[in-house]
Amino acid sequence: MMEESKCIAHWGSRPQPIADVGRQWAGFIADIGRLNPTLSHWFTQGKKRYCLDKPVDLDAASLTARLEAGRHWTDATIEEPQRYIIEELGYHDLLVNNPDIDVTMKIQAGAYDLPKTLPLNSCYLEFNDPREDTTGIYDPDMALDLVKCQITHWNPDAVTWRCYPWILLQEPLESRPVVGWINYFKNVHLTDVPIGKTIPFNEGTIIQTAPHYQDVTDHMITTLHHHLLTNGTLKPIR
């Protein structure tokens, strides 16, 4: 049984100036928008319908302002009424691509020195079940190019295109990546895997488990997961 999938890039502790992240995000959106028109315009998701009436501005300055609004703050209390920005938690935002929400994008960046119980820095795109998808995003060539965009713009430690049922097969631990349809691992150089094919890219290796998303089986996921866990590829990202 399939369901929504996510193409998610993870990276560890990385304090970054907010303007730098805004520029990275703008470049990422521009590139994925060239890959697929569905990814070229984005809206703020909210309870009010008007939030989806006008696309957000996608220039670096506007996106930086959105990240500024997405900082984490302390709670005001009687003892400490003044609220403060929690610098080490970085900044975040969430956008959707249209009123029907074919795609959701969320970014969390600039975080550092986090406890293991808190999420890593990441940028993900969440897509509809492939049986319901009308965007063409599951085309293998387009999907591979999308993963390459994640790698090029975010310089992540890992990228995984996965769905929730596949996660459950892998006994996930905090901060340790899982495997899915298309995977990337930085500073890992593999040429021989029991499932799928390897593609050298940037500073690491892409592993495509099967040609098409719908071809991926539970057995493929567990076999590749066991192999990469055994050889040390799947290690915590901090």
C-alpha positions in Angstrom: 0.0 0.0 0.0 1.4 3.4 -1.0 0.8 6.8 0.4 2.3 10.3 0.4 6.1 10.4 0.0 8.8 12.8 1.0 12.0 13.8 -0.6 13.9 15.0 2.4 17.4 16.4 2.8 19.0 16.2 6.2 22.1 18.0 7.5 23.5 18.2 11.0 24.4 21.1 13.3 25.1 24.1 11.1 24.7 27.7 12.3 24.1 29.9 9.3 23.3 33.6 8.8 19.7 33.9 7.9 20.3 35.8 4.7 22.5 33.0 3.5 19.8 30.5 4.0 17.3 32.8 2.2 19.6 32.9 -0.8 20.0 29.1 -0.7 16.3 28.6 -0.5 15.6 31.1 -3.4 18.1 29.2 -5.6 16.6 25.9 -4.7 13.1 27.0 -5.5 14.2 28.5 -8.8 15.9 25.3 -9.9 13.1 23.0 -8.9 10.6 25.3 -10.6 12.6 24.9 -13.9 12.3 21.1 -13.5 8.5 21.1 -13.0 6.0 24.0 -13.3 4.2 22.6 -10.3 7.1 23.6 -8.1 7.5 27.2 -9.5 4.9 28.9 -7.3 4.2 28.6 -3.6 1.6 29.8 -1.1 1.3 30.2 2.6 -0.8 27.5 4.2 -3.3 28.8 6.7 -6.7 28.5 8.1 -8.0 31.5 6.0 -8.7 30.8 2.3 -7.1 34.2 1.3 -3.7 32.8 2.3 -3.9 30.7 -0.9 -5.1 33.5 -3.2 -1.7 35.0 -3.9 1.7 33.2 -4.3 4.4 34.3 -2.0 7.4 36.3 -3.3 10.3 33.9 -4.0 13.2 36.3 -4.1 16.0 35.9 -1.6 15.0 39.0 0.5 11.3 37.9 0.8 12.2 34.4 1.7 14.7 35.7 4.3 11.9 37.7 5.8 9.7 34.6 6.0 12.5 32.8 7.8 12.9 35.7 10.2 9.2 35.4 11.1 9.8 31.7 11.6 12.4 32.0 14.4 11.7 30.2 17.6 11.1 32.3 20.7 11.0 31.6 24.4 7.7 31.8 26.2 6.8 34.8 28.3 6.3 34.1 32.0 5.5 36.1 35.1 9.1 35.7 36.2 10.5 36.5 32.8 8.0 38.6 30.7 10.6 39.4 28.1 10.7 36.9 25.2 14.0 36.0 23.5 14.9 34.3 20.2 16.3 30.8 20.7 19.2 31.2 18.3 20.3 27.5 18.4 16.9 26.4 17.0 17.4 28.3 13.8 14.4 29.2 11.6 11.7 27.4 9.7 8.8 27.9 7.3 6.2 25.8 5.4 4.7 26.5 2.0 2.2 24.7 -0.3 2.2 24.7 -4.1 -1.5 25.4 -4.7 -5.0 25.4 -3.0 -5.3 21.6 -3.7 -1.9 21.1 -2.0 -0.3 18.7 -4.5 3.1 19.5 -2.8 4.2 20.7 0.6 7.6 22.2 1.3 9.1 22.7 4.7 12.5 24.0 5.7 14.3 24.0 9.0 17.8 25.5 8.9 20.4 27.3 10.9 20.0 25.1 14.0 23.1 24.0 16.0 24.1 22.3 19.2 20.7 20.5 19.4 19.9 17.6 21.8 19.4 14.3 20.1 15.6 14.5 20.8 15.2 17.6 18.5 14.9 17.4 14.7 17.9 18.1 12.4 18.1 20.8 9.8 16.2 19.7 6.8 14.3 20.6 3.7 11.6 18.4 2.4 9.1 18.2 -0.4 6.0 16.0 0.3 4.0 14.6 -2.7 0.7 12.9 -3.1 0.5 9.1 -3.5 1.8 8.3 -6.9 -1.5 6.8 -7.9 -3.1 10.2 -7.3 -0.2 12.4 -8.6 -0.9 14.6 -11.6 2.4 16.5 -11.5 4.7 14.0 -13.2 7.1 14.4 -10.3 7.5 10.6 -10.1 9.1 10.4 -13.5 12.5 8.8 -12.8 14.6 11.3 -14.6 12.7 14.3 -13.0 12.9 12.7 -9.6 16.6 12.1 -9.9 17.1 15.7 -10.9 15.1 16.9 -7.9 17.3 14.9 -5.6 20.4 16.4 -7.3 18.9 19.9 -6.6 18.5 19.0 -2.9 22.2 18.0 -2.9 23.5 20.9 -4.8 21.7 23.6 -2.9 21.7 22.3 0.7 24.9 20.3 0.8 23.2 17.7 3.1 24.6 14.7 4.8 21.8 12.5 3.4 18.8 12.7 1.1 16.0 10.1 1.1 12.8 9.8 -1.0 10.7 7.6 1.2 7.2 7.0 2.6 6.1 6.2 6.1 5.5 2.4 5.6 9.2 2.1 4.5 10.3 3.9 7.6 8.6 1.3 9.8 10.6 -1.5 8.2 13.9 0.0 9.3 13.6 0.5 13.1 14.6 4.1 12.8 16.6 5.8 15.5 16.8 9.5 16.2 19.0 11.3 13.6 19.9 8.2 11.7 18.8 8.3 8.0 16.7 5.6 6.4 16.6 4.3 2.9 13.9 4.7 0.2 13.5 5.0 -3.5 16.3 7.4 -4.2 19.0 8.0 -1.6 22.2 10.1 -1.2 24.9 9.8 1.3 27.7 12.4 1.6 31.3 11.3 2.0 30.3 7.8 1.0 31.6 6.2 -2.1 30.0 3.0 -3.1 30.0 1.1 -6.4 28.5 -2.3 -5.3 25.1 -2.5 -3.6 22.8 -5.6 -3.4 19.8 -3.6 -4.6 19.6 -0.9 -7.2 22.3 1.2 -8.8 24.9 3.7 -7.6 25.6 7.1 -9.1 28.6 9.1 -8.0 27.5 12.7 -7.4 29.0 15.7 -5.7 30.7 14.6 -2.5 29.0 11.2 -2.2 26.9 8.5 -3.8 23.3 8.4 -5.0 21.6 5.0 -4.7 18.5 4.4 -6.8 16.7 1.4 -5.4 14.5 0.7 -8.4 13.8 2.5 -11.8 10.3 3.6 -10.7 8.9 4.4 -7.3 6.1 1.9 -7.7 8.7 -0.9 -8.3 10.2 -0.6 -4.8 9.3 -3.5 -2.6 9.6 -4.0 1.2 12.3 -6.6 0.5 14.3 -4.1 -1.4 14.1 -1.6 1.4 15.1 -4.1 4.1 17.9 -5.6 2.0 19.4 -2.2 1.2 18.9 -1.0 4.8 20.7 -4.0 6.2 23.6 -3.6 3.8 24.1 0.1 4.5 23.7 -0.4 8.2 26.3 -3.1 8.2 28.9 -1.2 6.2 28.5 2.0 8.4 26.8 4.2 5.8 23.7 4.7 8.0 25.1 6.6 10.9 23.6 9.3 13.1 23.7 12.8 11.6 24.7 15.4 14.2 
